[in-house]
Amino acid sequence: MAEFRLQQKQKAQLSTQQIISSQLLQLPLANLEQRIYEELQENPLLDAVEAEKENSLDERERSSASSSGQSSGEHFFQAVQFDSFHEILLKQLALQENIERGEVEVAIEILGNLDSDGYFVEDPEVIVDSLRIAGLEVDGDEVEAIRLKILHLDPPGVAALDLRERLLVQLHFSRGKASVRVRGVAEAILIHHFDDFIHRRFERLVKKLPHQPEEIDAAINAIVALDPHPGIFQDEGGHYISPDFLVSFDNGELTASLNDRSALSVKVSDRYRDILGKRQGSKEDLQFIRRNMQRANDFASALESRRQTLLKVIESLMKHQYAFFADGPAFLAPLGMKTIAADTGLDISTISRAANSKYVQTRFGVFELKYFFTGAIQTDDGEDVSSKVIKQHLADMIEAEEPSKPLSDDRLTAMLSEQGFQIARRTVAKYREQMQIPVARLRKKIF
């Protein structure tokens, strides 16, 4: 006989407003504006509320790290407009002759599946399956054909399968920068001796290639001049990189102003409130208004929740990173999201979403909020120093090294120790790799 058991389980269920709040919180400013626009189009009960000028921000929307909290004067936010990297590529593709809309859809899917360095590492069948779900039937050969078109756009090399393919394509586009003969030698190196090149075994290249050392040197320089990371510094967030906050420093006091392009808000239409309150209209009309009224209220409340959450986070960041905002990046303090979560009463996942793709404008430049969260290294004096500060020391030492005698990780570790930073060699190696700096033997210049 079957045995039946009753169990009680607690299950947290998020409200619609909480779900919308979570979604809106992680959006950068430009995407938020687009999201608001879409909601206005979908829900006729919503009206747009235009933002006031930044210099008339409500006192609730200003944060100060000092006790007085007084601030005056105008606040200006720098916004740099440009097309996202993917959009630049798609525009080029769309302008090609005989390109069809379906091919552009394939390109969008390919670009969305590149890794962080722009390589196409997915199985083409993943793209095929994804497009099939979206209602577009293609095969692997068609995906490969579009990948090759992307590969030859400007900058060339995006969507390459590996570094060799990327460099070969870029070499083809480098006509005029090197002679035909030099490009021929460079191509031979990449096709037949890539392993020797990548490991800088230049003496072997001289022995294997039927060319003069000077020609091999010129070919290597032509390859080194290529870009192994095309588009790596492009922003993918949207049309604008616009800071969410301005932090100013005046007479020892920090003040943060919320860039209230993000105060572009919404409200429920008074007209529809009146209709519902007076029960005017048909039964169907009233049902339609009720269905959309709750959604409209939830969305408006979620926008306000996003604003208040961001203010809490920036206020806490100013308190814990006061030295950075006052004196510059060299004074960045170790800081974890857990500290900000405890200080604001928010959970860590909320802090993470709030920091995602958000920027703050300071007198030292514009920084992503994630920049301020960093691990700690202890100095000989017992002081905790941000790992980002250590990385900057490493980068400076490597930049100043002799090209013919690059500094080994052991030597870098010793030099940091002399400056009071006691860290392991493996940590130095890890930081160097995170900064995409090769090992010493690969930095060495033979010729």
Backbone torsions as a table, in degrees:
resi	resn	phi	psi	omega
1	MET	NA	135.4	-177.8
2	ALA	-66.4	142.4	-178.9
3	GLU	-101.9	130.4	-178.8
4	PHE	-111.8	137.0	178.1
5	ARG	-131.0	141.9	176.0
6	LEU	-100.8	133.8	178.5
7	GLN	-129.3	142.0	173.9
8	GLN	-102.6	129.8	177.9
9	LYS	-129.9	140.1	174.2
10	GLN	-93.2	131.5	-178.5
11	LYS	-133.1	119.9	178.6
12	ALA	-79.3	126.2	-179.4
13	GLN	-119.6	121.3	-177.8
14	LEU	-77.5	141.8	175.0
15	SER	-75.8	164.8	178.1
16	THR	-58.9	-40.9	180.0
17	GLN	-64.0	-40.2	178.4
18	GLN	-63.5	-39.7	178.5
19	ILE	-64.8	-45.9	179.5
20	ILE	-64.6	-41.1	178.9
21	SER	-59.2	-43.5	179.2
22	SER	-62.9	-40.9	179.9
23	GLN	-67.0	-43.7	-177.4
24	LEU	-69.5	-34.1	-175.6
25	LEU	-61.1	-37.7	-175.7
26	GLN	-84.0	-4.5	-179.0
27	LEU	-79.0	135.1	170.4
28	PRO	-70.7	169.2	-169.0
29	LEU	-57.9	-48.0	-177.4
30	ALA	-63.1	-41.2	179.0
31	ASN	-68.0	-32.9	177.6
32	LEU	-62.9	-43.6	179.2
33	GLU	-61.3	-40.1	177.9
34	GLN	-65.2	-39.9	179.6
35	ARG	-64.1	-41.1	178.1
36	ILE	-63.6	-43.1	179.5
37	TYR	-60.0	-43.8	-179.9
38	GLU	-63.2	-41.0	-179.6
39	GLU	-66.2	-37.0	177.6
40	LEU	-63.9	-35.0	179.3
41	GLN	-72.6	-33.8	-174.8
42	GLU	-84.6	-29.9	-174.4
43	ASN	-117.3	103.6	-177.2
44	PRO	-67.7	-11.7	179.7
45	LEU	-79.5	-8.6	-178.2
46	LEU	-96.8	138.5	171.7
47	ASP	-117.4	143.7	177.8
48	ALA	-75.7	143.0	174.1
49	VAL	-114.4	111.5	-176.6
50	GLU	-67.0	143.5	179.9
51	ALA	-73.1	144.9	172.5
52	GLU	-76.7	167.0	176.1
53	LYS	-63.2	150.4	-175.7
54	GLU	-59.0	-30.6	-174.8
55	ASN	-80.5	3.8	176.2
56	SER	-119.8	33.6	179.3
57	LEU	-62.4	141.5	174.8
58	ASP	-62.5	147.2	-179.6
59	GLU	-59.6	-27.7	178.0
60	ARG	-66.1	-22.7	-175.5
61	GLU	-103.1	26.6	170.8
62	ARG	-126.0	141.0	178.2
63	SER	-123.1	144.6	177.4
64	SER	-134.2	139.0	179.9
65	ALA	-81.9	-9.4	178.7
66	SER	-97.5	169.5	-176.9
67	SER	-76.0	-26.6	-177.1
68	SER	-72.3	-42.4	177.1
69	GLY	69.3	16.1	-178.2
70	GLN	-91.9	137.8	177.8
71	SER	-156.3	147.1	178.8
72	SER	-143.8	171.0	178.5
73	GLY	99.0	166.9	-177.1
74	GLU	-83.5	152.4	179.4
75	HIS	-122.8	127.8	-177.7
76	PHE	-117.7	135.4	-178.0
77	PHE	-112.6	129.5	177.3
78	GLN	-83.8	128.4	175.8
79	ALA	-126.2	124.4	-179.0
80	VAL	-105.2	121.6	-176.2
81	GLN	-97.3	134.9	175.3
82	PHE	-166.8	159.4	175.1
83	ASP	-75.7	145.3	175.8
84	SER	-65.8	159.7	-176.0
85	PHE	-59.0	-43.8	179.4
86	HIS	-63.6	-38.3	-179.9
87	GLU	-66.9	-36.4	176.5
88	ILE	-59.9	-45.3	-179.9
89	LEU	-66.1	-43.2	-178.3
90	LEU	-65.6	-36.1	177.3
91	LYS	-64.1	-41.9	177.4
92	GLN	-61.2	-43.6	-178.4
93	LEU	-64.6	-41.8	-177.4
94	ALA	-66.2	-24.4	-179.3
95	LEU	-84.1	-8.3	178.7
96	GLN	-71.0	152.5	-179.3
97	GLU	-68.1	143.8	173.8
98	ASN	61.8	19.0	177.1
99	ILE	-80.5	134.4	-178.0
100	GLU	-104.9	159.7	-178.0
101	ARG	-59.7	-38.6	179.3
102	GLY	-61.4	-34.3	178.8
103	GLU	-69.3	-35.9	176.0
104	VAL	-64.7	-38.6	177.5
105	GLU	-62.6	-39.5	176.9
106	VAL	-63.6	-43.0	179.9
107	ALA	-61.7	-41.1	178.3
108	ILE	-59.9	-42.5	-179.7
109	GLU	-66.6	-40.3	178.9
110	ILE	-63.7	-48.2	-178.9
111	LEU	-61.7	-33.3	178.7
112	GLY	-73.7	-10.8	-179.2
113	ASN	-113.7	16.0	174.5
114	LEU	-77.6	153.0	175.5
115	ASP	-79.7	-177.8	-174.0
116	SER	-64.8	-16.7	179.4
117	ASP	-105.8	11.3	174.3
118	GLY	83.4	14.9	178.2
119	TYR	-92.1	146.7	176.3
120	PHE	-93.3	102.3	-173.7
121	VAL	-110.3	-2.9	-179.5
122	GLU	-79.8	153.6	169.9
123	ASP	-69.4	130.8	179.6
124	PRO	-52.9	-27.7	180.0
125	GLU	-65.1	-25.6	176.0
126	VAL	-64.6	-41.9	177.6
127	ILE	-65.5	-43.3	179.6
128	VAL	-58.7	-47.6	-178.9
129	ASP	-65.0	-41.2	-179.1
130	SER	-64.0	-42.3	179.4
131	LEU	-69.6	-33.3	178.7
132	ARG	-63.7	-40.3	177.6
133	ILE	-62.2	-34.7	180.0
134	ALA	-81.3	-1.1	176.2
135	GLY	95.2	14.2	-179.9
136	LEU	-117.7	120.7	-179.1
137	GLU	-93.7	116.3	174.8
138	VAL	-137.8	166.9	175.1
139	ASP	-118.7	177.5	-176.3
140	GLY	-61.8	-34.9	179.6
141	ASP	-65.7	-38.2	179.1
142	GLU	-68.2	-38.2	176.5
143	VAL	-62.2	-44.2	179.8
144	GLU	-64.0	-37.9	179.5
145	ALA	-62.6	-41.3	178.9
146	ILE	-71.6	-36.2	177.1
147	ARG	-58.8	-42.0	-179.9
148	LEU	-66.1	-34.5	176.3
149	LYS	-65.4	-43.2	177.3
150	ILE	-62.2	-39.3	-178.4
151	LEU	-57.3	-31.0	-175.5
152	HIS	-102.9	12.5	174.0
153	LEU	-79.1	-178.0	179.9
154	ASP	-108.0	120.1	3.9
155	PRO	-77.6	143.6	-179.4
156	PRO	-72.3	150.5	175.7
157	GLY	107.4	-9.4	177.5
158	VAL	-72.2	139.0	-177.5
159	ALA	75.7	20.0	174.4
160	ALA	-69.0	154.6	178.1
161	LEU	-79.7	-29.9	-179.8
162	ASP	-157.4	176.0	-176.9
163	LEU	-64.6	-37.8	-179.0
164	ARG	-60.4	-47.7	179.9
165	GLU	-62.4	-41.0	179.2
166	ARG	-60.0	-47.0	-177.8
167	LEU	-68.2	-36.8	178.4
168	LEU	-63.5	-42.4	178.5
169	VAL	-64.9	-43.8	179.4
170	GLN	-65.8	-34.9	177.1
171	LEU	-62.3	-39.4	177.9
172	HIS	-62.1	-34.6	-178.7
173	PHE	-85.3	-3.0	-175.8
174	SER	-92.3	18.9	178.7
175	ARG	-58.2	136.4	-177.5
176	GLY	97.7	-23.8	178.2
177	LYS	-89.3	-19.3	178.3
178	ALA	-146.6	155.0	-179.2
179	SER	-69.0	162.6	179.1
180	VAL	-58.8	-40.6	-178.9
181	ARG	-65.0	-44.4	-180.0
182	VAL	-63.6	-41.4	178.4
183	ARG	-65.0	-33.8	177.5
184	GLY	-65.2	-42.2	177.5
185	VAL	-65.3	-42.7	179.8
186	ALA	-62.4	-40.6	178.8
187	GLU	-64.2	-40.7	178.3
188	ALA	-62.5	-39.6	178.4
189	ILE	-62.6	-45.6	-177.1
190	LEU	-68.8	-36.3	-176.5
191	ILE	-80.9	-44.2	-171.1
192	HIS	-106.4	-19.6	-174.5
193	HIS	-134.6	36.4	-175.4
194	PHE	-63.1	-38.5	-178.3
195	ASP	-64.2	-41.3	177.2
196	ASP	-64.7	-39.7	-179.2
197	PHE	-65.9	-48.8	-174.3
198	ILE	-65.6	-26.5	177.6
199	HIS	-99.5	10.9	175.3
200	ARG	54.8	40.0	175.1
201	ARG	-89.2	68.6	-172.3
202	PHE	-68.8	-30.6	178.3
203	GLU	-61.4	-36.9	177.6
204	ARG	-66.6	-38.3	179.0
205	LEU	-62.1	-40.9	179.1
206	VAL	-62.2	-38.2	-179.4
207	LYS	-73.8	-36.6	-173.0
208	LYS	-83.2	-32.2	-173.8
209	LEU	-91.9	138.4	-180.0
210	PRO	-83.4	50.4	-178.2
211	HIS	-135.4	160.4	177.9
212	GLN	-69.3	148.5	179.1
213	PRO	-53.1	-35.3	-179.4
214	GLU	-64.2	-38.9	178.8
215	GLU	-68.2	-40.6	177.8
216	ILE	-64.2	-40.7	177.5
217	ASP	-59.9	-44.8	180.0
218	ALA	-64.9	-38.7	179.4
219	ALA	-66.3	-42.8	178.4
220	ILE	-62.8	-41.7	178.2
221	ASN	-63.3	-35.7	177.8
222	ALA	-65.1	-38.4	179.0
223	ILE	-70.9	-43.8	-178.3
224	VAL	-62.4	-29.0	-179.7
225	ALA	-73.4	-12.3	178.3
226	LEU	-73.1	166.9	-175.6
227	ASP	-106.3	104.6	179.9
228	PRO	-73.6	-10.9	-178.9
229	HIS	-128.4	63.1	-178.0
230	PRO	-65.0	126.3	176.8
231	GLY	77.9	9.4	-173.6
232	ILE	-66.2	-25.8	-178.1
233	PHE	-97.4	8.4	178.1
234	GLN	-77.1	145.4	178.1
235	ASP	-88.7	137.4	-179.3
236	GLU	-107.2	10.7	-174.3
237	GLY	-77.1	-23.0	-178.5
238	GLY	152.7	-157.0	-174.7
239	HIS	-79.7	-18.8	-175.1
240	TYR	-129.7	137.5	161.5
241	ILE	-100.1	104.4	-176.6
242	SER	-128.8	124.9	-178.5
243	PRO	-64.3	141.4	177.9
244	ASP	-80.9	-23.1	-178.0
245	PHE	-136.4	154.2	166.1
246	LEU	-118.6	121.4	175.4
247	VAL	-106.8	118.0	179.3
248	SER	-108.6	155.9	-178.2
249	PHE	-128.4	118.8	-176.9
250	ASP	-144.6	121.4	178.8
251	ASN	52.9	43.6	176.7
252	GLY	80.0	2.9	-177.0
253	GLU	-113.5	134.6	175.5
254	LEU	-97.4	136.1	176.9
255	THR	-133.6	130.9	177.5
256	ALA	-110.0	130.7	174.7
257	SER	-113.6	135.1	177.7
258	LEU	-79.1	127.9	177.5
259	ASN	-70.4	98.7	-170.8
260	ASP	-92.0	40.0	147.0
261	ARG	-63.6	-29.7	177.0
262	SER	-77.1	-3.1	171.7
263	ALA	-88.0	0.2	167.5
264	LEU	-56.5	112.1	-170.5
265	SER	-129.0	-172.5	-178.4
266	VAL	-136.9	160.8	173.5
267	LYS	-145.5	158.4	177.4
268	VAL	-74.7	133.5	-177.1
269	SER	-58.6	128.5	177.3
270	ASP	-61.8	-33.4	-178.3
271	ARG	-61.5	-45.7	-178.7
272	TYR	-72.0	-31.8	175.8
273	ARG	-62.1	-42.7	180.0
274	ASP	-64.2	-43.5	-179.8
275	ILE	-59.9	-43.4	-178.9
276	LEU	-69.8	-39.4	-178.7
277	GLY	-67.2	-36.8	-178.4
278	LYS	-92.5	-0.4	179.9
279	ARG	54.5	41.4	176.9
280	GLN	-86.3	149.3	178.1
281	GLY	100.1	175.3	-178.1
282	SER	-76.6	168.4	178.1
283	LYS	-60.3	-41.4	-179.9
284	GLU	-64.1	-41.1	179.7
285	ASP	-63.3	-44.2	-179.0
286	LEU	-65.9	-37.4	176.6
287	GLN	-64.4	-40.3	178.1
288	PHE	-61.3	-43.9	-179.1
289	ILE	-65.3	-42.8	179.5
290	ARG	-61.4	-42.1	-178.9
291	ARG	-60.3	-39.7	-175.2
292	ASN	-90.2	-16.8	-178.5
293	MET	-64.7	-45.5	-179.1
294	GLN	-64.2	-42.6	177.6
295	ARG	-60.4	-41.2	-179.9
296	ALA	-64.9	-44.0	178.6
297	ASN	-63.7	-41.8	179.4
298	ASP	-62.2	-42.1	-177.4
299	PHE	-67.8	-44.0	178.9
300	ALA	-62.1	-42.0	179.2
301	SER	-66.8	-36.2	180.0
302	ALA	-66.1	-37.1	176.8
303	LEU	-63.2	-43.7	179.1
304	GLU	-66.2	-38.2	177.9
305	SER	-62.9	-41.1	177.9
306	ARG	-59.0	-45.6	-178.3
307	ARG	-62.2	-45.5	-178.9
308	GLN	-67.3	-36.7	178.1
309	THR	-64.5	-44.8	179.2
310	LEU	-61.9	-39.0	178.4
311	LEU	-64.1	-40.8	177.6
312	LYS	-61.5	-42.7	-176.8
313	VAL	-67.1	-46.0	-178.1
314	ILE	-68.0	-34.7	177.8
315	GLU	-63.8	-41.9	178.7
316	SER	-67.9	-40.0	178.0
317	LEU	-61.6	-40.7	179.1
318	MET	-62.6	-36.6	-179.4
319	LYS	-68.1	-43.4	-175.8
320	HIS	-85.2	-20.7	179.4
321	GLN	-117.9	36.2	-178.0
322	TYR	-55.9	-45.2	-176.8
323	ALA	-62.1	-35.8	178.1
324	PHE	-63.4	-52.3	-176.8
325	PHE	-65.8	-27.9	-179.0
326	ALA	-85.5	-40.4	-169.6
327	ASP	-121.8	-11.1	173.9
328	GLY	118.3	173.5	-174.8
329	PRO	-58.6	-26.7	179.4
330	ALA	-63.8	-15.3	-177.1
331	PHE	-108.0	19.4	176.6
332	LEU	-60.9	127.4	-177.0
333	ALA	-96.4	149.3	173.6
334	PRO	-59.5	136.2	-177.3
335	LEU	-156.9	133.3	176.5
336	GLY	-111.2	156.2	179.0
337	MET	-62.1	-28.0	180.0
338	LYS	-61.0	-36.9	179.2
339	THR	-65.1	-44.6	179.4
340	ILE	-67.0	-37.2	178.5
341	ALA	-61.8	-44.8	179.7
342	ALA	-65.5	-36.9	-177.0
343	ASP	-71.7	-35.1	-176.0
344	THR	-95.7	-15.8	-176.0
345	GLY	80.7	11.2	177.4
346	LEU	-98.2	159.4	177.7
347	ASP	-84.7	163.5	-173.6
348	ILE	-62.7	-36.9	179.9
349	SER	-63.4	-34.9	176.9
350	THR	-68.0	-40.9	177.0
351	ILE	-61.6	-41.9	179.8
352	SER	-62.1	-44.2	178.6
353	ARG	-66.4	-37.9	-179.6
354	ALA	-66.0	-33.1	-178.3
355	ALA	-83.4	-15.0	-175.1
356	ASN	-68.6	119.0	175.7
357	SER	57.3	29.1	175.0
358	LYS	-107.6	145.3	-175.7
359	TYR	-127.2	149.5	176.6
360	VAL	-124.7	133.2	178.1
361	GLN	-92.6	122.7	178.9
362	THR	-122.9	174.9	178.1
363	ARG	-74.4	-4.0	177.1
364	PHE	-105.8	5.9	-179.1
365	GLY	124.9	-175.7	179.3
366	VAL	-101.8	129.5	-176.2
367	PHE	-127.5	144.7	172.6
368	GLU	-74.6	144.1	-177.7
369	LEU	-59.3	-32.0	179.3
370	LYS	-61.8	-23.3	179.9
371	TYR	-59.2	-29.9	-173.5
372	PHE	-82.0	-6.2	178.4
373	PHE	-101.7	114.5	-173.1
374	THR	-151.5	153.4	179.5
375	GLY	-76.1	177.4	-173.8
376	ALA	-121.4	143.5	170.3
377	ILE	-123.5	136.0	-178.6
378	GLN	-95.1	133.2	178.5
379	THR	-85.0	176.0	177.5
380	ASP	-61.3	-26.9	-178.9
381	ASP	-84.1	2.5	-179.6
382	GLY	82.8	8.6	-179.3
383	GLU	-89.0	138.2	176.3
384	ASP	-83.3	128.8	-179.1
385	VAL	-122.6	141.6	179.8
386	SER	-62.9	142.3	177.1
387	SER	-63.6	-27.5	177.5
388	LYS	-65.7	-34.5	176.3
389	VAL	-65.2	-40.7	177.8
390	ILE	-62.7	-43.6	179.1
391	LYS	-60.3	-38.1	179.2
392	GLN	-66.1	-38.8	175.4
393	HIS	-60.8	-44.4	178.9
394	LEU	-60.6	-46.9	-179.0
395	ALA	-61.1	-40.9	179.2
396	ASP	-64.4	-41.7	-179.5
397	MET	-66.2	-41.2	-179.7
398	ILE	-68.9	-37.2	179.2
399	GLU	-65.0	-31.7	-177.4
400	ALA	-90.2	-1.8	-176.9
401	GLU	-70.3	159.8	175.0
402	GLU	-75.2	127.4	-178.0
403	PRO	-56.5	-32.6	-179.0
404	SER	-83.6	-13.2	180.0
405	LYS	-136.1	68.1	-178.3
406	PRO	-64.0	153.1	-176.9
407	LEU	-79.8	128.8	176.6
408	SER	-74.9	166.3	177.5
409	ASP	-62.4	-34.4	177.0
410	ASP	-63.1	-43.6	-179.0
411	ARG	-68.3	-39.4	177.5
412	LEU	-62.6	-40.3	177.8
413	THR	-61.5	-43.4	179.9
414	ALA	-65.1	-40.1	179.9
415	MET	-66.7	-38.2	176.1
416	LEU	-65.7	-38.2	177.9
417	SER	-61.1	-39.1	178.4
418	GLU	-64.0	-26.1	178.6
419	GLN	-90.1	1.8	176.0
420	GLY	99.0	7.1	-179.7
421	PHE	-104.2	105.9	-177.7
422	GLN	-94.2	95.4	178.8
423	ILE	-130.9	154.9	-176.7
424	ALA	-73.8	156.2	178.4
425	ARG	-60.2	-39.0	-179.2
426	ARG	-64.5	-29.8	176.9
427	THR	-70.5	-39.5	175.7
428	VAL	-60.0	-45.1	179.4
429	ALA	-62.1	-41.3	-179.8
430	LYS	-63.9	-45.1	179.2
431	TYR	-63.5	-40.8	-180.0
432	ARG	-61.9	-43.6	179.6
433	GLU	-66.3	-37.2	178.3
434	GLN	-64.1	-29.1	177.6
435	MET	-88.8	5.8	178.8
436	GLN	58.0	40.6	175.2
437	ILE	-104.0	123.4	-177.3
438	PRO	-69.8	168.2	178.3
439	VAL	-66.0	167.4	-173.3
440	ALA	-57.6	-43.7	-175.9
441	ARG	-66.1	-24.0	176.6
442	LEU	-86.8	-11.8	176.4
443	ARG	-93.1	-12.1	-175.7
444	LYS	-70.4	133.8	177.1
445	LYS	-103.4	119.2	-175.5
446	ILE	-83.1	-44.2	-172.7
447	PHE	-89.2	NA	NA
